Amino acid sequence: KVIEVNGLTKHYGDVVAIEGVTFNAPEGQILGFLGPNGAGKTTTMRILTCFLPPTGGSASVGGCDVVEQSMEVRKKIGYLPEHPPVYNDMTVKSYLRFVGKIKGVPSAQLAGRVDQTMEMTGTAHVHNTVVGHLSKGYKQRVGLAQALVHDPPVLILDEPTVGLDPKQIIETRELIKDLAGDHTIILSTHILPEVAQTCMQVVIINKGHVVAVDTPENLTERLGGSETIRLEVDTLGDDPRLALEQLDGVVSVSVNQESNGASVVDVQV
């Protein structure tokens, strides 16, 4: 496993942000990290990217511990926080060259990596545009480009489509899917369709605890919920629940009303 998280815990004084979070991300997969706002997603991402130390538990990226070998972990990760860390007064190309130097891209490879990253993220045609003049969608692309410029094996993307219009959301999702295989990706979001359309495995977190780990298909089936069917049954004086509750797939039966030997029943399946 490229990313291994075991019993990860973070306390802010008396406040428990996450407790006992455990999951793994296999190489080349997109792992969806799904949960409502305030569930602990960003705290987990910040620990994985070495922005925050954990209170307890352990996490490793590419075999390197996030506490003991944090500098090695940082080299392996490309991180796009919810608000892209761009410099609004630089052009796209000069900003990516600056980020590439900071992240240790060799000088001989820098120009090629910047051009390749701009092509991948669809920002090549705005390379001379000042970042501050770009739309929110293109700033997001530049944010993704800075995460990719040093060609890391792991990408951690925190709410990468928040605030984008529908066309930009589709384009961003397609770009993320194209990056899988060459990169192991953790995609943090509170939007269920995001993980259903993009991810191969999903971790659901709520109130700081992992509550489910499964494929999107299995989770959709499990979370699909029950349906209620209303029936009118000629009971001949018998209790209609006795027969209906024996049927496969029936969760519960409740009598809605009775009149003249017939019952209207609600069957939950």
N, C-alpha and C positions, 0 to 999 in steps of 0.2 A: 504494500500500500504506500502510495506517495505521501498521503497525509494521514496521520494517525492521532486521534484525540481520545484521551482516556480520563474520565472522571474530572473534566476541567471545571474549575470553580473560581468565581470572582466575587469578592465582597467589597462594597464601598462602605466602610464602617459597619453599621448594623444592616445595611441594605444588601440583599443577596441578588446580584445581577444574573448569574448563571450558577447552576448547581449540578455536579455530576454529569456534565455533557460528554457523551461518548459517541464517536462515529469514525468511519474510515472512508477515504476516497481513493479508488484504484486509479492506476496510471491511464491517462488519456480520456477519462470520463468527465462528464459535467454533473456535478453534484449540486442539487438544489437545496438551499437552506431556507426553509419556509416558516414564517411565523408572523403574527401581528406586530405592529409597532410596539416597541418596549419589551419584546419577548426575550431579548438577549442576543440577537443576531449580530449586531454591530460590535458588542463587547467581545463575542467569540472571534469575529474577524480581526479585531485589533490585537487580540492575544496571538492569533496565528501569524500576524504580520509584525509581531514584536513591538507594537506601539504600547502595549500594556503587559505587565507581568501578571500571571495568574496567582490567585490566592492558594489554590491547591490543584492537584491533578497534573497531567502532563500532555504535551502536544509536540509532535515532530513533523517536519516537512523534509521530504527526501532523506530521511534517516537522521536529520539534525534536530536537536532539541531546541525549542524556541527560547528557553532561558539560558541554557549552558552554551549554545552555539548560535546566538542571535544574529551575528554578522553573516554567518554562512547561510542561515535561513533567508535573510533579506536578499542575498544574491540570487536565490532560487525563485523568488516571488515577484510577480508584477501585481500591483495593488491599485484598484480604482475605487476610492472611497465614494460615498454618496454624492459629495460635492467635489467635482474634478479639481485636482491641485494644479491649476494652470496659472501662468503669469500673463495677465491681460495686456501688458505693454510690449510683449515680444511677438514676432511673427511665428507661425506654426513651425516652420523649419528651424529657425534659430532656437526656439524653445525645446524642440526634440533633440537637437544637437547638444544643448546644454544638459538636458536630462541624461542623454546617452553618456556624456563624459562623467557625470556624477556617478552613474551606475557602472562605470568601469569598462565601457565598450572600447576596445583598442582603437587608436587613432586611425589606423589603416582601414578599419572596417566601419568606422562611424558613418561616413557619408552613405555607404551602401545600406547599412541598417536603417538609417533614417528614411531613405527613399523607399525601401521595402516596406517599412512600417506604415508610411503614408499611403502606399498603394493598397495594403491590406485593409486599412481603416477608411479608405475613401476620402482622404484629406489631401491627396497630391495636388489637386487643382486649386487648393486654397493655401498652398505652401508659403506664399508671400503675404498672406493676409494677417493683420494683427489679431491675435486671439480674442481680444476684447470686442472686436467688431463682428465676431461669428455668432450665429444663432446658438440657442441652447443645445440643439441636436449636434451641431458640429463641435461645440466645446466638449460634449460628451465623447465624441469620436477622438478628439485630441487627447482627452483624458485616458481613453483606452490605448491610444498610440503610445503615451508615455509609460503605460504599464507593460507594453510589449517591446519597447525599443531595445532592451538588452536580451531579448529572446529567452525569457525565463521558462522553466518547465512547469511552473504553477502560476495560475492567474486567480486572484481573489477579487470578485466584483461585487460591490455593495450597492444594491438597488440601481443597476445600470440603466434602467429605462424610465426612472421617475422623472416626470415633467416633460417627457417627449411627446410629440404628436403621434397619432396612430401609424403614419407612414414611417417615421423615425424608429418607432418601437419595433416594427416588423424588420426593418433593415438591421437594427442592432441585434435582434434575436438571431437573424441569419448569420451575421458576422460571428457571433459567439459560437454558434453550431459549427461553423467552418473552422474555428480554432481548435475544437476538440480533436483528440487523437495526437496532435503534436503537443498539446498542453493539457494538463489536468486543471479543471476549472471548478471553483466553488462560486456559485451564483446565489447571493443572498437577496431575498425578495419577500414581500408580503402579498404578492399577486399570484393566485393559484394557476391561472392560465399560463403565466410565465414559465413555471416549472413543468407544467404538463406538455408544453410545446418545445421546450428546450432541453430538459434534463433527463438523464438516464436513471438517476436514483435521487430520492428525496429524503431529507431529514426535516421533520417538523418539530419546532421548538415552541413552547408556550410557558410563559412565566418562569423562564430560566431553566426549564427542564425539557429534555428530548422526550416527546410523546409518541413518535412513530418514525420508523426507517423502512422504506420500501420503494418499489418502482412506482412511477406516476400512475400506471394502469391499475395496479393493485390498490393503491390508495384511493383512486377515483371510485373504484368499485366499493371499497370499504366505507368511504365517506359519502357515498351516494344517498344514504339515508333510506328510510322506509317510505312506502306509499300507503294511502288509505283508500280502500274500495268500499263504496256504500252499496249494500245489497238489500233487496226485499225478499224475505224468506217466508214461505208458508210452513209454519212450525207444527201445526196440528196440536198445539198446546204444549209441545216440548220446548225445552230451553235450546235456542239455536246455537249457543256457544259450544255445547257438548260435541256436536259433529264438526263444526268449522275449526275448532282449535286443534283437531287431530290432523288437519291437512298440512302437507309439507310447505314450508315457507311462510306459514301464518305466525305472526309475532303475537298478536292479541286480537280479541273480538269483544266489542262492546255493543250493547243493545241501545239503539238510538230512540226508537219508539215502538210501541206495540198496539195493534188494533185488529179486532175481528179475526183472531187466529193467525195473523201475519205479523212479522217483525221486520223493522228496518234496522240493519246492523252495520256497524263500521268495522271492516276487517283490515288490520294493519299487516302489510306483507313486506 
